[in-house]
Each structure stands twice: as C-alpha cells, then as structure tokens.
Amino acid sequence: MEPQHQASLVGTGLLSRLSHMVPFGRSSVGPGESGPTCQRTDGGRENRWPLAAQNVNNSNNNDGKKDEKKDDKKDEKKDDKKDEKKDEKKDGKKDEKKDDKKDPPKEVWIMDPATDMYYKWLCMVSVPVFYNLMFLVARSCFNELQYANTTLWMVLDYISDLIYYMDTFVRARTGYLEQGLLVKDAKLLKDKYLKTRQFKFDIISIIPTDFVFLKIGVNNPEWRFNRLFRLARLFEFFDRTETRTNFPNIFRIANLVLYIIIIIHWNACLYFAVSKILGFGSDTWVYPDLNNPINAPLSRQYIYCFYWSTLTLTTIGETPPPVRDIEYFFVVADFLTGVLIFATIVGNVGAMISNMNAARVEFQAKIDSIKQYMQFRKVTKDLEARVVKWFDYLWTEGKSCDEKLVLKNLPDKLKAEIAINVHLETLRKVRIFQDCEAGLLVELVLKLQPQVFSPGDYICKKGDIGREMYIIKEGKLAVVADDGVTQFVVLSDGAYFGEISILGIKGSKAGNRRTANIRSVGYSDLFALSKDDLMEALVEYPDAKYALEDKGRAILMKDNLIDESLIAAVDAKDLEDKVNQIEGSVEIMTNKLQKLWNQYESSQRKLKQRLTNLSNQVRSLRVDE
C-alpha cells in the first residue's frame, strides 16, 4: 500500500475510534460525510453505551457540585477570617482602652523655678562653678598648687562634674510658664531645653576632656577649662539672691567687689604664667627668681602677683616698667581692661551708694522745705522744735515712707492682701465691726490711714465735730479734763474711740460731737477711718449699715445716751427734708414737661405749615393741567 493511502486509513481509524468514545449525540464528521453507516454507528453507540453516557453526565454534574461546594467553603472561610480579624481588632481596642483606664500617665518629677527648692539647687550648682572659675586658672599657672594636692583636686573635680551632670538633667526638667500655667510635660520641657543656646554650653561644659590625662598626665588642669561654660548658673544665682534679699544695695556692692577680686585673681595668674614663660628673674618686670628663698613659697608667689595685678588694673602704677615687647603689650592690655572695667564698676558703686541714700535725701529735702516755710512765716521756736522732733521720730522709727506711694505699683488684689495682713486684726477689735461681713472689713481695711501724733498733741477736743474714728496701734492716749492736765483714763494699744460719732445715730444726745478731750501722752501711732470712707463702703453693704446702726444704738441705749424725743424730732426733720426734696423734684419735672410741651407745639406748627405748602403746590399743578 502507498504511504498516502496508509495515512488516510490511519486517519479514518482514528476518527472512527474518536466517534465511538465521544458521548454526545452529534457526529464528529462534517455533513458531507454522513451516511447510513454513520447513522448506524451512532445508533449502535447509543444503544450499546447508555450507562456510560449517563455516568459521564453524572460525573460532570458531580464535579460542578464539588466545585460549587469548594467555592462556598472558601468564601465561608474568608468570611470567618474577616470576622475573626474584626473581633480581634475590637478586642484589642477594648483591651487598650482598659489598659489606658487602668494605667494613667505616669507623673514625672518637675522642678518649679518659683520654689525655694530651685533656689537651693542654684546655690548648690554655683559652688562647683565658682570652684572651677577660681581654681582652674590658679592650678594651671601655679604648678606647685597643682602638684601638692593632686588627689584633692581630682576628687573635687569629679564631684563638680557629677553635679554638672545632675544639673543638666534638672535643666531638662525645669518647668516654664505658658499662658500663666506651669508646663509639666517632660517632652515639651526637654524639647524647649534642647532649642536653647544654654544647652550647647552645658554640653560643652560636660565633655569628658579628662581622657587626655591618660596620655599626658593628670597635672594638666587647663584641659578642664570647658567647665567654665556653665557660668550662667552662677549669674542666675546672683540675680535671684538680689531679688530675694532684704538688703539689695548692700548685696550689689558685695557682688561688685567679688567681680573685682575675680578679675584681679585671673590677671595675677596670667602675670605669673607670662613670667614663667619668659623666665623668672630674667628682667625686672617678671616675677623674681624662685631660687631666692623669699620668693619660693607658694603664698608669696600668689600674694606678689595679686598685688601687682591690683596696682596695674587700678592704674595706680608703681610697678616695675616692662622691658620686652610682649611685656609692654601685656601691660597695655591690662591698663585698657582696668580703665574700662573699673570705670564701669566705680560708676555702678556710686549709683548704688546714691540709691542707698536716696530715701534719706528725699526725707531731708522735706524737712528743709518745712524749715524754710516756718522761718518765712515766723513760726515760734517751740512749735518749730516740735515739728523737727516729729520728723526725727518718723525717721528713727522707719515710718517716713508713704504706704500709698510704696504700694501704688501693686495690683488691687495684692494691696488688699497686704492691708488685711497688716490691719485686719486691729480692725476686728472694734466692737461694731466684730460681726461684719468679710467683704466690708476688706473695704474698710483699705481705707485706714496711719497717723502719728507727738507728745501733748490733741487727737480730739470736746465739742469737735466727729469726722473720723481712731484705733490705737502703738502708744498711749489720755482722756483729760478741759484743763488738759487731769487724766480720767489712759488708752493703750488696741483701744479705739469715735466709732459712734461717724455712724450718725438718730437720737444721740451728743449728736456727731466729741464728748471728751483725748491727748497723746508720748508719740502715738493711730489708724484713722473717716466718716466719708465708711459711708462709701456701706453703700455696697446696706444690710451691714443697718446692723452697724442697730449696734451703735444699742450701745448708746446701754449708756443712756439716747433721747426718744430727739429721735422723733430727727424723724420729723428727716420727713421735712424728704418733702422738700420731693417738692424740688416735682418742680424740676414740671419744668421739663413744660419744655417738652413747648417743643411739641412748635413741631405741630411746623407740620401744619408744611402741609399747607404741599396742598398749594398740588392745586397749582392741577390748574396747569
């Protein structure tokens, strides 16, 4: 057989086998090839393989169902996983909230700069700063000082370093005010500290330069000069001490003297160092030769250099003249430094001394002006002597200052607190004010006026109009007869008088007149409360006013100083005064009404005139049409 024929047979055999295996009813051959044989073959296949076809269909259906079940299971698993994740997130959030509730934010330690603890810490930090400022340069220049006490210096150096590290931590935890409140957030405090220039200086001051000692030896303290970058702490301590002390002028002078000593000390050390470089005893300007036993001791070295530095910086001179060029340069620099620094210091000292005497100068100016006035008006010598003695008493007892002038820069709240602290207990001793409201007492305390009386001065005389009451703070007052000699009773500290006269009690037999003569035995300090100030304060406290009047009336009735007829007369007089006031008010109202009526009539006339003019204009327009 030919190859082509064989291939066609092979192809036919394959097609026939494929047609038997396919379970579908359609033929795999094209329509042109269909015939009886094919029909028979198909029919035979359908007859011979009905179960196979059914099994294939069932298997296909089962596979589809299995795939659907797998997809459903996968979807269910995904949904379950999503639900589990959501539940886990919810549980996690709940747990976090519970943890937040259970564990509140931890409070960290904060240094409040307004407390005494901060000031004490400044005092502690200023000690190592001052130690480094004075001894580092001395140890660097005077080698004997360093060699003789190496162990002591190392101990002190590392103690100061430890305090420096602690101070860096304290600075990072020092609070500051924001909107009037102390910031206590550690992160904010740290961030603010890191942004300051002082942070850079603090870091420089704690750089461990001592590691250099491992190579060059421990007797080289000049490598520790970076510790001087913390000088700001020393100046801050001085500023706060000046604010806190009760003697600021004395402290300023002492502070300036300290600055002078520090400058002289540094210059003395530099002079010794220059002498060491040029050679001791090499000329007349440098420090003398150390081989001389007189110049060899350390104490003599420092005292000589300090003396030379003092003479040079104060430009007094009397020191050996320089010989070399570098010596001339050093002396010129010293002279310029001394002129600039000491001119400033001396000027400040003069200003401080003037400020210390400013109060005395001002007080003396007052005395001089009064003396000139009394001489001009030819006042008697006796009265002039009393005036001068009164001024002397004020100055010696420290009572020359005007309280209002001193406290005028304070806010009203602080003024009230100071007045309460000073005068409230004194005011409470007065019977009529013992049960008053606290607000009224504060108002009255602010209105108390201190007064000082000389020996023999009359505070009040019988028959005088009572315009103020008095409370004795210090001294003795005598109730005397009209002759001024006979004493009935002596009033001392805490006593008071004149409280009834300023209330104006109706029916009082004395009215508002004084009923006794009261004279100062020695120098007496009193507080005066005027009637006008009391009534001004009682305007805001009407209940307190009625209560005070009732108390005053009860006191007068107890002493049988109330006259009922006077009460009726006073009431009638008050009624008459009120009627007069009402009549005056009615008259004023009548005048105002008359003015309003006149204005109304005038406006009516003007309106009528305008209406007449308008009507005439309308008529003329109609005629024209």
FENKA-V255323 format. One record per pair of residues at least 24 apart in sequence whose C-alpha atoms are under 10 Angstrom apart, sorted by the first residue. I is the first residue (numbers start at 1). J is the second residue. If there is no record, write none. Layout:
# FENKA-V255323
<<I | J> <I | J>>
This chain:
# FENKA-V255323
<<16 | 41> <19 | 45> <20 | 44> <20 | 45> <20 | 46> <20 | 49> <21 | 45> <21 | 49> <21 | 52> <21 | 53> <22 | 53> <23 | 49> <23 | 50> <23 | 52> <23 | 53> <23 | 54> <23 | 56> <23 | 57> <24 | 53> <107 | 184> <107 | 185> <107 | 186> <108 | 173> <108 | 184> <108 | 185> <108 | 186> <109 | 170> <109 | 173> <109 | 174> <109 | 184> <109 | 185> <109 | 186> <110 | 170> <110 | 171> <110 | 172> <110 | 173> <110 | 174> <110 | 175> <110 | 182> <110 | 183> <110 | 184> <110 | 185> <110 | 186> <110 | 189> <111 | 170> <111 | 171> <111 | 172> <111 | 173> <111 | 174> <111 | 175> <111 | 176> <111 | 184> <112 | 173> <112 | 174> <112 | 175> <112 | 176> <112 | 177> <112 | 182> <112 | 183> <112 | 184> <113 | 174> <113 | 175> <113 | 176> <113 | 177> <113 | 182> <114 | 175> <114 | 176> <114 | 182> <118 | 170> <118 | 174> <118 | 237> <119 | 236> <119 | 237> <119 | 240> <119 | 241> <119 | 244> <120 | 237> <121 | 167> <121 | 170> <121 | 237> <122 | 167> <122 | 233> <122 | 234> <122 | 235> <122 | 236> <122 | 237> <122 | 238> <122 | 240> <122 | 241> <123 | 233> <123 | 234> <123 | 236> <123 | 237> <123 | 238> <123 | 240> <123 | 241> <124 | 163> <124 | 167> <124 | 234> <124 | 237> <125 | 160> <125 | 163> <125 | 164> <125 | 166> <125 | 167> <125 | 230> <125 | 231> <125 | 233> <125 | 234> <125 | 237> <126 | 163> <126 | 230> <126 | 231> <126 | 232> <126 | 233> <126 | 234> <126 | 235> <126 | 236> <126 | 237> <126 | 238> <127 | 160> <127 | 163> <127 | 233> <127 | 234> <128 | 156> <128 | 157> <128 | 159> <128 | 160> <128 | 161> <128 | 162> <128 | 163> <128 | 164> <128 | 227> <128 | 230> <128 | 234> <129 | 160> <129 | 161> <129 | 163> <129 | 164> <129 | 227> <129 | 228> <129 | 229> <129 | 230> <129 | 231> <129 | 232> <129 | 233> <129 | 234> <130 | 228> <130 | 230> <130 | 231> <130 | 233> <130 | 234> <130 | 262> <131 | 156> <131 | 157> <131 | 160> <131 | 228> <132 | 156> <132 | 157> <132 | 160> <132 | 224> <132 | 225> <132 | 226> <132 | 227> <132 | 228> <132 | 230> <132 | 231> <133 | 225> <133 | 227> <133 | 228> <133 | 229> <133 | 230> <133 | 231> <133 | 262> <133 | 266> <134 | 262> <134 | 265> <134 | 266> <135 | 221> <135 | 265> <135 | 266> <136 | 220> <136 | 221> <136 | 222> <136 | 223> <136 | 224> <136 | 225> <136 | 227> <136 | 228> <137 | 221> <137 | 222> <137 | 224> <137 | 225> <137 | 265> <137 | 266> <137 | 267> <137 | 268> <137 | 269> <137 | 270> <137 | 273> <138 | 221> <138 | 222> <138 | 265> <138 | 266> <138 | 268> <138 | 269> <138 | 270> <138 | 272> <138 | 273> <138 | 302> <139 | 219> <139 | 220> <139 | 221> <139 | 222> <139 | 269> <140 | 219> <140 | 220> <140 | 221> <140 | 222> <140 | 223> <140 | 224> <140 | 225> <140 | 269> <140 | 270> <140 | 273> <141 | 220> <141 | 221> <141 | 222> <141 | 266> <141 | 268> <141 | 269> <141 | 270> <141 | 271> <141 | 272> <141 | 273> <141 | 274> <141 | 276> <142 | 269> <142 | 270> <142 | 272> <142 | 273> <142 | 276> <142 | 298> <142 | 301> <142 | 302> <143 | 219> <143 | 220> <143 | 221> <143 | 273> <143 | 298> <144 | 297> <144 | 298> <145 | 298> <145 | 299> <146 | 218> <146 | 219> <146 | 220> <146 | 221> <147 | 218> <147 | 219> <147 | 220> <150 | 218> <150 | 219> <151 | 218> <153 | 218> <153 | 219> <153 | 221> <154 | 218> <154 | 219> <154 | 221> <157 | 210> <157 | 221> <157 | 224> <157 | 227> <158 | 210> <160 | 227> <161 | 205> <161 | 206> <161 | 207> <161 | 208> <161 | 227> <162 | 206> <164 | 202> <164 | 203> <164 | 205> <164 | 206> <164 | 227> <164 | 230> <165 | 202> <165 | 203> <165 | 205> <165 | 206> <167 | 202> <167 | 230> <167 | 233> <168 | 193> <168 | 199> <168 | 202> <168 | 203> <168 | 206> <171 | 198> <171 | 199> <171 | 202> <172 | 199> <198 | 229> <198 | 230> <198 | 232> <198 | 233> <199 | 230> <200 | 229> <201 | 226> <201 | 227> <201 | 228> <201 | 229> <201 | 230> <201 | 231> <201 | 232> <202 | 226> <202 | 227> <202 | 228> <202 | 229> <202 | 230> <202 | 231> <202 | 232> <203 | 227> <203 | 229> <203 | 230> <204 | 228> <204 | 229> <204 | 230> <205 | 229> <205 | 230> <205 | 231> <206 | 230> <247 | 356> <248 | 352> <248 | 356> <249 | 349> <249 | 351> <249 | 352> <249 | 353> <249 | 354> <249 | 355> <249 | 356> <250 | 352> <250 | 353> <250 | 356> <252 | 348> <252 | 349> <252 | 352> <253 | 345> <253 | 348> <253 | 349> <253 | 350> <253 | 352> <253 | 353> <254 | 349> <256 | 345> <256 | 346> <256 | 348> <256 | 349> <257 | 345> <257 | 349> <259 | 341> <259 | 345> <260 | 310> <260 | 313> <260 | 338> <260 | 341> <260 | 342> <260 | 345> <261 | 306> <261 | 310> <263 | 309> <263 | 310> <263 | 313> <263 | 337> <263 | 338> <263 | 341> <264 | 305> <264 | 306> <264 | 307> <264 | 308> <264 | 309> <264 | 310> <264 | 311> <264 | 312> <264 | 313> <264 | 314> <264 | 338> <265 | 302> <265 | 303> <265 | 305> <265 | 306> <265 | 307> <265 | 309> <265 | 310> <266 | 305> <266 | 306> <266 | 309> <267 | 305> <267 | 306> <267 | 308> <267 | 309> <267 | 310> <267 | 312> <267 | 313> <267 | 334> <268 | 301> <268 | 302> <268 | 303> <268 | 304> <268 | 305> <268 | 306> <268 | 307> <268 | 308> <268 | 309> <268 | 310> <268 | 312> <269 | 301> <269 | 302> <269 | 305> <269 | 306> <269 | 309> <270 | 305> <270 | 309> <270 | 330> <271 | 305> <271 | 306> <271 | 308> <271 | 309> <271 | 327> <271 | 330> <271 | 331> <272 | 301> <272 | 302> <272 | 304> <272 | 305> <272 | 306> <274 | 326> <274 | 327> <274 | 330> <275 | 327> <278 | 324> <278 | 326> <278 | 327> <283 | 320> <283 | 322> <283 | 323> <283 | 324> <284 | 319> <284 | 320> <284 | 321> <284 | 322> <284 | 323> <285 | 319> <285 | 320> <285 | 321> <285 | 322> <285 | 323> <285 | 324> <285 | 327> <285 | 328> <286 | 320> <286 | 321> <286 | 322> <286 | 323> <286 | 327> <309 | 334> <309 | 338> <310 | 338> <311 | 335> <311 | 338> <312 | 337> <312 | 338> <313 | 337> <313 | 338> <313 | 339> <313 | 340> <313 | 341> <313 | 342> <314 | 338> <314 | 339> <314 | 341> <314 | 342> <314 | 343> <315 | 339> <315 | 342> <359 | 395> <359 | 400> <359 | 401> <360 | 395> <360 | 400> <363 | 391> <363 | 394> <363 | 395> <363 | 400> <363 | 401> <364 | 391> <364 | 395> <366 | 391> <367 | 391> <367 | 392> <386 | 454> <386 | 455> <387 | 454> <389 | 454> <390 | 452> <390 | 453> <390 | 454> <390 | 455> <390 | 523> <391 | 454> <393 | 452> <393 | 454> <393 | 523> <394 | 452> <394 | 523> <399 | 450> <399 | 452> <399 | 525> <402 | 450> <403 | 449> <403 | 450> <404 | 449> <412 | 446> <415 | 446> <416 | 442> <416 | 443> <416 | 445> <416 | 446> <417 | 442> <417 | 445> <417 | 446> <418 | 445> <418 | 446> <419 | 443> <419 | 444> <419 | 445> <419 | 446> <419 | 447> <419 | 448> <420 | 444> <420 | 445> <420 | 446> <421 | 445> <423 | 448> <423 | 473> <423 | 527> <425 | 494> <426 | 471> <426 | 472> <426 | 473> <426 | 493> <426 | 494> <426 | 495> <426 | 496> <426 | 527> <427 | 471> <427 | 494> <427 | 496> <427 | 527> <428 | 494> <429 | 471> <429 | 494> <429 | 495> <429 | 496> <430 | 470> <430 | 471> <430 | 494> <430 | 495> <430 | 496> <430 | 497> <430 | 499> <431 | 496> <431 | 499> <431 | 548> <431 | 551> <431 | 552> <431 | 555> <432 | 499> <432 | 500> <432 | 547> <432 | 548> <432 | 549> <432 | 550> <432 | 551> <432 | 552> <432 | 555> <433 | 499> <433 | 544> <433 | 547> <433 | 548> <433 | 551> <435 | 544> <435 | 547> <435 | 548> <436 | 541> <436 | 543> <436 | 544> <436 | 545> <436 | 547> <436 | 548> <437 | 541> <437 | 543> <437 | 544> <439 | 537> <439 | 540> <439 | 541> <440 | 534> <440 | 537> <440 | 538> <440 | 540> <440 | 541> <440 | 544> <440 | 545> <441 | 537> <442 | 537> <443 | 533> <443 | 534> <443 | 536> <443 | 537> <443 | 538> <444 | 529> <444 | 530> <444 | 533> <444 | 534> <444 | 536> <444 | 537> <444 | 538> <445 | 527> <445 | 529> <446 | 529> <446 | 533> <447 | 527> <447 | 528> <447 | 529> <447 | 530> <447 | 533> <447 | 534> <447 | 537> <448 | 526> <448 | 527> <448 | 528> <448 | 529> <448 | 530> <448 | 533> <448 | 534> <449 | 526> <449 | 527> <449 | 528> <449 | 529> <449 | 530> <450 | 525> <450 | 526> <450 | 527> <450 | 528> <450 | 529> <451 | 524> <451 | 525> <451 | 526> <451 | 527> <451 | 528> <452 | 520> <452 | 523> <452 | 524> <452 | 525> <452 | 526> <452 | 527> <453 | 477> <453 | 519> <453 | 520> <453 | 521> <453 | 522> <453 | 523> <453 | 524> <453 | 525> <453 | 526> <454 | 519> <454 | 520> <454 | 521> <454 | 522> <454 | 523> <454 | 524> <454 | 525> <455 | 519> <455 | 520> <455 | 521> <455 | 522> <455 | 523> <455 | 524> <456 | 484> <456 | 518> <456 | 519> <456 | 520> <456 | 521> <456 | 522> <456 | 523> <457 | 518> <457 | 519> <457 | 520> <457 | 521> <457 | 522> <457 | 523> <457 | 524> <458 | 484> <458 | 517> <458 | 518> <458 | 519> <458 | 520> <458 | 521> <459 | 517> <459 | 518> <459 | 519> <459 | 520> <459 | 526> <460 | 498> <460 | 514> <460 | 515> <460 | 516> <460 | 517> <460 | 518> <460 | 519> <460 | 520> <461 | 513> <461 | 514> <461 | 515> <461 | 516> <461 | 517> <461 | 518> <461 | 519> <462 | 513> <462 | 514> <462 | 515> <462 | 516> <462 | 517> <462 | 518> <463 | 510> <463 | 511> <463 | 512> <463 | 513> <463 | 514> <463 | 515> <463 | 516> <463 | 517> <464 | 512> <464 | 513> <464 | 514> <464 | 515> <464 | 516> <464 | 517> <465 | 501> <465 | 502> <465 | 511> <465 | 512> <465 | 513> <465 | 514> <465 | 515> <466 | 498> <466 | 499> <466 | 500> <466 | 501> <466 | 502> <466 | 503> <466 | 504> <466 | 511> <466 | 512> <466 | 513> <466 | 514> <466 | 515> <466 | 530> <466 | 531> <467 | 498> <467 | 499> <467 | 501> <467 | 502> <467 | 503> <467 | 512> <467 | 513> <467 | 514> <467 | 528> <467 | 529> <467 | 530> <467 | 531> <467 | 532> <468 | 497> <468 | 498> <468 | 499> <468 | 500> <468 | 501> <468 | 502> <468 | 503> <468 | 527> <468 | 528> <468 | 529> <468 | 530> <468 | 531> <468 | 532> <468 | 533> <468 | 534> <469 | 496> <469 | 497> <469 | 498> <469 | 499> <469 | 500> <469 | 501> <469 | 502> <469 | 503> <469 | 526> <469 | 527> <469 | 528> <469 | 529> <469 | 530> <469 | 531> <469 | 534> <470 | 495> <470 | 496> <470 | 497> <470 | 498> <470 | 499> <470 | 526> <470 | 527> <470 | 528> <470 | 529> <470 | 530> <471 | 495> <471 | 496> <471 | 497> <471 | 498> <471 | 499> <471 | 525> <471 | 526> <471 | 527> <471 | 528> <471 | 529> <472 | 496> <472 | 497> <472 | 524> <472 | 525> <472 | 526> <472 | 527> <472 | 528> <473 | 524> <473 | 525> <473 | 526> <473 | 527> <474 | 523> <474 | 524> <474 | 525> <474 | 526> <474 | 527> <475 | 520> <475 | 521> <475 | 522> <475 | 523> <475 | 524> <475 | 525> <475 | 526> <476 | 519> <476 | 520> <476 | 521> <476 | 522> <476 | 523> <476 | 524> <476 | 525> <477 | 518> <477 | 519> <477 | 520> <477 | 521> <477 | 522> <477 | 523> <477 | 524> <478 | 517> <478 | 518> <478 | 519> <478 | 520> <478 | 521> <478 | 522> <479 | 516> <479 | 517> <479 | 518> <479 | 519> <479 | 520> <479 | 521> <480 | 516> <480 | 517> <480 | 518> <480 | 519> <481 | 516> <481 | 517> <481 | 518> <482 | 516> <482 | 517> <483 | 517> <484 | 517> <484 | 518> <484 | 519> <485 | 519> <487 | 517> <487 | 518> <487 | 519> <488 | 517> <489 | 518> <490 | 518> <490 | 519> <490 | 520> <490 | 521> <491 | 518> <491 | 519> <491 | 520> <491 | 521> <492 | 524> <493 | 524> <493 | 525> <493 | 526> <494 | 526> <495 | 526> <496 | 526> <496 | 527> <496 | 528> <498 | 528> <498 | 529> <499 | 529> <499 | 530> <499 | 531> <499 | 552> <500 | 548> <500 | 549> <500 | 551> <500 | 552> <500 | 553> <500 | 555> <500 | 556> <501 | 531> <501 | 552> <502 | 529> <502 | 530> <502 | 531> <502 | 532> <502 | 533> <502 | 534> <502 | 535> <503 | 531> <503 | 534> <503 | 535> <503 | 545> <503 | 548> <503 | 549> <503 | 552> <503 | 553> <504 | 531> <504 | 549> <504 | 552> <504 | 553> <505 | 548> <505 | 549> <505 | 550> <505 | 551> <505 | 552> <505 | 553> <505 | 556> <505 | 562> <505 | 567> <506 | 549> <506 | 552> <506 | 553> <506 | 562> <506 | 563> <506 | 564> <506 | 566> <506 | 567> <506 | 568> <506 | 569> <506 | 570> <506 | 571> <507 | 553> <507 | 556> <507 | 557> <507 | 561> <507 | 562> <507 | 563> <507 | 564> <507 | 565> <507 | 566> <507 | 567> <507 | 568> <507 | 569> <507 | 570> <507 | 571> <508 | 552> <508 | 553> <508 | 556> <508 | 557> <508 | 560> <508 | 561> <508 | 562> <508 | 563> <508 | 564> <508 | 566> <508 | 567> <509 | 556> <509 | 560> <509 | 561> <509 | 562> <509 | 563> <509 | 564> <509 | 566> <509 | 567> <510 | 561> <510 | 562> <510 | 563> <511 | 561> <511 | 562> <511 | 566>>
